[in-house]
Amino acid sequence: MPFSSSMATSARDFSQTIPPHTLRRLAQEWLSEDTPNFDLAGLCVGSRPVKARLFCKSPGTVLAGCPFFDAVFKEVGCAVEWTHNEGQKLGPDPVTLTAVVTGPARCVLLGERPALNCLARASGIATRATQLRTMARQAGWHGQVAGTRKTTPGFRLVEKYSMLVGGASTHRHDLSGMVMLKDNHVWAVGSITKAVSDARSVCGFSTKVEVECRSEEEGREAARAGAEVIMLDNLLPQELHAAALGLKKEFPHVIIEASGGVTPETLPRYFSPHVDVISLGCLTQGCPVADFSLKVPRPNS
């Protein structure tokens, strides 16, 4: 039996992390982008009540993005009943009934494309995040698989939320969330030590400082300067393991992150007891989307 989208979707209902006003704002922006003035096709279908069925046509998809889907349809006066929990793997059938959307026909069709765009993108990211997290656990690695700031402009909240649903770490959400000193910062200032000192003077006690390092030596300088997180960037796996071991021996409380060129295929090569985080841009860039469709039944069918 379908259940209300207001019910808790899992042991951890991640929808509770999104402020209601943020959901409303995003839904309004997406709808305004898609229908800036007249809905000319709305004249054809009118406002007769319909029950449209949402189907997933990508077996094995991890469902994500339900709060955004709900918000879009709420904005146009429609209701959503989900047949599956957010975070649940759909399938293995070729086509899975996922939800039912009820409302005036023209309003269902107004919300269709913005809502499907969110759900397809979000579920694709959650599916990949789940796959990578499972890969890590099966290998016995207990660090965190994380995303990056390589997100779609204007769509970051959806993409970061999808990582949460899929079990990946979101990493920092924006430039304000954590100080990350990359090579350009260091080169502009002159040294890692100076860059960390300058950042520490303004970020206070509540914000971590991370430094992108290209060698164990640079990582050691960053740790001595007071950085809490050392990103070992673009190191080959063997170099990474050696550098991580050396840094952890000298600075056991420093968080070691591996990044740069990691793909789903190469991820296992970076697993190490001395690496705490592995970040991958492919959680958002080039990530496959899930195939969803929303179908309004024929009259009298």
C-alpha positions as CSV (number, residue, x, y, z in Angstrom):
1,M,0.0,0.0,0.0
2,P,1.4,3.4,-0.9
3,F,2.4,5.6,2.0
4,S,2.5,9.3,2.5
5,S,5.7,11.1,1.5
6,S,5.6,12.8,4.9
7,M,6.4,9.5,6.6
8,A,10.0,8.8,7.6
9,T,11.7,7.1,4.6
10,S,14.4,5.3,6.5
11,A,16.1,4.9,9.8
12,R,17.7,8.2,9.0
13,D,15.3,10.6,7.3
14,F,17.7,12.9,5.5
15,S,14.9,15.1,4.4
16,Q,15.0,16.6,7.9
17,T,18.3,18.3,7.0
18,I,16.7,20.5,4.3
19,P,15.0,23.8,5.6
20,P,11.4,24.0,4.2
21,H,12.0,27.5,2.9
22,T,14.9,26.2,0.9
23,L,12.8,23.5,-0.7
24,R,10.1,26.0,-1.6
25,R,12.6,28.4,-3.1
26,L,14.3,25.8,-5.2
27,A,11.0,24.4,-6.4
28,Q,9.8,27.9,-7.4
29,E,13.0,28.6,-9.3
30,W,12.9,25.4,-11.2
31,L,9.2,25.9,-12.1
32,S,9.8,29.5,-13.1
33,E,12.7,28.5,-15.4
34,D,10.5,25.8,-17.1
35,T,7.4,27.9,-17.4
36,P,8.3,31.6,-17.4
37,N,5.0,32.8,-18.7
38,F,2.1,31.0,-20.5
39,D,1.6,27.2,-20.2
40,L,0.1,26.9,-23.7
41,A,-0.2,23.2,-23.6
42,G,-2.2,23.4,-20.3
43,L,-5.2,24.5,-22.4
44,C,-5.2,21.0,-24.0
45,V,-5.5,19.0,-20.8
46,G,-7.3,21.3,-18.5
47,S,-7.7,20.7,-14.8
48,R,-9.5,17.3,-14.6
49,P,-8.1,15.2,-11.7
50,V,-5.6,12.5,-12.7
51,K,-3.4,9.9,-10.9
52,A,-0.1,9.8,-12.8
53,R,2.2,6.9,-12.1
54,L,6.0,7.3,-11.7
55,F,8.1,4.5,-13.1
56,C,11.8,3.7,-12.7
57,K,13.3,2.0,-15.7
58,S,16.8,1.6,-14.4
59,P,17.0,-1.6,-12.4
60,G,19.2,-1.4,-9.3
61,T,18.7,2.4,-8.9
62,V,18.9,3.8,-5.4
63,L,16.0,6.1,-4.9
64,A,17.0,9.7,-3.9
65,G,15.7,13.2,-4.3
66,C,12.2,12.6,-2.9
67,P,12.0,15.9,-0.9
68,F,12.7,17.9,-4.1
69,F,10.2,15.9,-6.1
70,D,7.6,16.5,-3.4
71,A,8.3,20.2,-3.2
72,V,7.9,20.7,-6.9
73,F,4.5,19.0,-7.0
74,K,3.4,20.7,-3.7
75,E,4.1,24.0,-5.4
76,V,1.6,23.3,-8.2
77,G,-1.0,21.8,-5.9
78,C,-0.4,18.1,-6.4
79,A,0.2,15.3,-3.9
80,V,2.7,12.5,-4.0
81,E,2.4,9.0,-2.5
82,W,5.6,6.9,-2.6
83,T,5.6,3.1,-3.0
84,H,9.3,2.9,-2.0
85,N,11.5,4.5,0.7
86,E,14.2,7.0,-0.2
87,G,17.5,5.2,-0.1
88,Q,15.9,1.9,-1.2
89,K,17.3,0.0,-4.2
90,L,14.6,-0.4,-6.9
91,G,14.2,-3.4,-9.2
92,P,15.4,-5.9,-10.3
93,D,12.4,-5.7,-12.5
94,P,12.9,-3.7,-15.8
95,V,10.1,-1.3,-14.7
96,T,9.2,-0.4,-11.1
97,L,6.2,1.6,-9.9
98,T,7.8,4.1,-7.6
99,A,5.1,6.7,-6.8
100,V,1.7,8.1,-7.7
101,V,1.1,11.8,-8.3
102,T,-2.4,13.1,-7.9
103,G,-3.7,16.5,-9.0
104,P,-5.2,18.5,-11.8
105,A,-3.9,17.3,-15.2
106,R,-2.3,20.5,-16.2
107,C,-0.6,20.9,-12.8
108,V,0.8,17.4,-12.9
109,L,2.3,18.2,-16.3
110,L,3.7,21.5,-15.1
111,G,5.7,19.8,-12.4
112,E,6.6,16.7,-14.4
113,R,9.9,17.8,-16.0
114,P,11.5,19.8,-13.1
115,A,10.6,17.0,-10.7
116,L,11.9,14.2,-13.0
117,N,15.1,16.1,-13.6
118,C,15.8,16.3,-9.9
119,L,14.9,12.6,-9.2
120,A,16.9,11.3,-12.1
121,R,20.1,13.2,-11.2
122,A,19.7,12.6,-7.5
123,S,19.1,8.9,-7.8
124,G,22.0,8.5,-10.2
125,I,24.4,10.1,-7.7
126,A,23.0,8.1,-4.8
127,T,23.4,4.9,-6.8
128,R,27.0,5.5,-7.5
129,A,27.7,6.6,-3.9
130,T,26.1,3.4,-2.7
131,Q,28.2,1.3,-5.1
132,L,31.5,3.0,-4.0
133,R,30.6,2.7,-0.3
134,T,29.8,-1.0,-0.7
135,M,33.1,-1.5,-2.5
136,A,35.0,0.1,0.4
137,R,33.2,-2.0,3.0
138,Q,33.7,-5.3,1.1
139,A,37.4,-4.5,0.9
140,G,37.5,-3.9,4.7
141,W,38.3,-0.2,4.4
142,H,36.5,1.9,7.0
143,G,37.3,5.4,5.8
144,Q,34.9,7.8,4.1
145,V,34.2,7.9,0.4
146,A,33.6,11.6,-0.3
147,G,32.4,14.0,-3.0
148,T,33.9,17.2,-4.0
149,R,32.9,20.8,-4.9
150,K,32.7,19.8,-8.6
151,T,28.9,20.2,-8.7
152,T,26.4,21.6,-11.1
153,P,25.9,25.4,-10.6
154,G,22.6,26.0,-8.8
155,F,22.1,22.3,-8.1
156,R,24.7,21.6,-5.4
157,L,22.2,21.1,-2.6
158,V,20.5,18.3,-4.5
159,E,23.8,16.7,-5.4
160,K,25.2,16.9,-1.9
161,Y,21.9,15.6,-0.5
162,S,22.1,12.6,-2.9
163,M,25.6,11.7,-1.6
164,L,24.1,11.6,1.9
165,V,21.3,9.2,0.8
166,G,23.8,7.0,-0.9
167,G,26.1,6.8,2.1
168,A,29.0,9.0,0.9
169,S,30.4,12.0,2.7
170,T,29.5,15.4,1.2
171,H,32.9,16.9,2.0
172,R,32.7,20.7,2.4
173,H,29.6,22.3,0.9
174,D,31.2,25.6,-0.2
175,L,34.1,27.9,0.4
176,S,32.7,29.0,3.7
177,G,32.4,25.6,5.2
178,M,36.1,24.7,5.5
179,V,39.4,26.3,4.5
180,M,41.0,24.3,1.7
181,L,44.3,25.7,0.6
182,K,45.1,24.5,-2.9
183,D,48.3,24.9,-4.9
184,N,47.1,28.3,-6.2
185,H,46.6,29.6,-2.7
186,V,50.1,28.4,-1.7
187,W,51.8,29.8,-4.8
188,A,50.0,33.2,-4.4
189,V,51.2,33.5,-0.8
190,G,54.6,31.9,-1.1
191,S,54.6,28.9,1.2
192,I,52.3,26.4,2.9
193,T,53.3,27.7,6.3
194,K,52.3,31.3,5.5
195,A,49.0,30.2,3.9
196,V,48.0,28.1,6.9
197,S,49.0,30.9,9.3
198,D,47.0,33.5,7.3
199,A,43.9,31.3,7.1
200,R,44.1,30.3,10.8
201,S,44.1,34.0,11.7
202,V,40.6,34.5,10.4
203,C,38.9,31.1,10.5
204,G,38.9,30.8,14.3
205,F,38.6,27.6,16.3
206,S,35.4,26.3,14.6
207,T,36.7,25.8,11.1
208,K,39.2,23.1,9.9
209,V,42.1,24.0,7.6
210,E,42.9,21.5,4.8
211,V,46.0,21.8,2.6
212,E,46.4,20.2,-0.8
213,C,49.9,18.6,-0.9
214,R,51.8,16.9,-3.6
215,S,54.3,15.1,-1.5
216,E,54.9,13.7,2.0
217,E,57.3,16.6,2.6
218,E,54.6,19.2,1.8
219,G,52.2,17.3,4.0
220,R,54.6,17.4,6.9
221,E,55.0,21.2,6.5
222,A,51.2,21.6,6.5
223,A,50.8,19.5,9.6
224,R,53.5,21.4,11.5
225,A,51.8,24.7,10.5
226,G,48.6,23.5,12.1
227,A,46.5,22.0,9.3
228,E,43.9,19.4,10.5
229,V,43.5,17.8,7.1
230,I,46.2,16.8,4.6
231,M,45.0,16.1,1.1
232,L,47.6,14.0,-0.8
233,D,46.7,15.0,-4.3
234,N,47.5,13.1,-7.6
235,L,49.9,10.7,-6.0
236,L,50.2,7.2,-7.4
237,P,48.8,4.6,-5.1
238,Q,52.2,3.3,-3.9
239,E,53.4,6.8,-3.3
240,L,50.2,7.6,-1.5
241,H,50.4,4.6,0.9
242,A,54.0,5.5,1.8
243,A,53.3,9.1,2.4
244,A,50.1,8.4,4.4
245,L,52.0,6.0,6.6
246,G,54.8,8.5,7.3
247,L,52.5,11.3,8.1
248,K,50.3,9.2,10.4
249,K,53.3,8.1,12.3
250,E,54.4,11.6,13.0
251,F,51.0,13.3,13.2
252,P,48.5,10.6,14.2
253,H,45.6,13.0,14.7
254,V,45.8,14.6,11.3
255,I,43.1,13.5,8.8
256,I,44.6,12.1,5.6
257,E,42.6,12.5,2.4
258,A,43.5,11.0,-1.0
259,S,42.3,12.7,-4.1
260,G,43.0,13.3,-7.7
261,G,42.1,11.1,-10.6
262,V,40.4,8.4,-8.5
263,T,37.7,6.6,-10.5
264,P,35.3,3.8,-9.5
265,E,37.6,1.4,-11.3
266,T,40.8,2.5,-9.5
267,L,39.2,3.2,-6.1
268,P,40.4,-0.1,-4.5
269,R,44.0,0.8,-5.1
270,Y,43.7,3.8,-2.8
271,F,42.4,1.9,0.2
272,S,44.8,2.1,3.1
273,P,44.5,2.0,6.9
274,H,46.4,5.3,7.0
275,V,44.0,7.1,4.6
276,D,40.8,8.5,6.2
277,V,39.0,9.9,3.2
278,I,39.0,9.3,-0.5
279,S,37.3,12.0,-2.6
280,L,36.1,11.6,-6.1
281,G,34.8,14.2,-8.5
282,C,33.0,11.4,-10.5
283,L,30.3,11.2,-7.8
284,T,28.9,14.2,-9.6
285,Q,30.8,14.8,-12.8
286,G,29.9,12.3,-15.5
287,C,27.7,10.3,-13.1
288,P,24.9,8.3,-15.0
289,V,21.3,9.4,-14.3
290,A,18.5,7.1,-13.5
291,D,15.7,6.7,-16.0
292,F,12.3,7.8,-14.6
293,S,9.0,8.5,-16.4
294,L,5.7,9.9,-15.3
295,K,2.6,8.6,-17.1
296,V,-0.9,10.0,-17.0
297,P,-3.5,7.3,-17.7
298,R,-5.8,7.5,-20.7
299,P,-9.4,8.6,-19.9
300,N,-11.5,5.7,-18.7
301,S,-8.5,3.3,-18.6
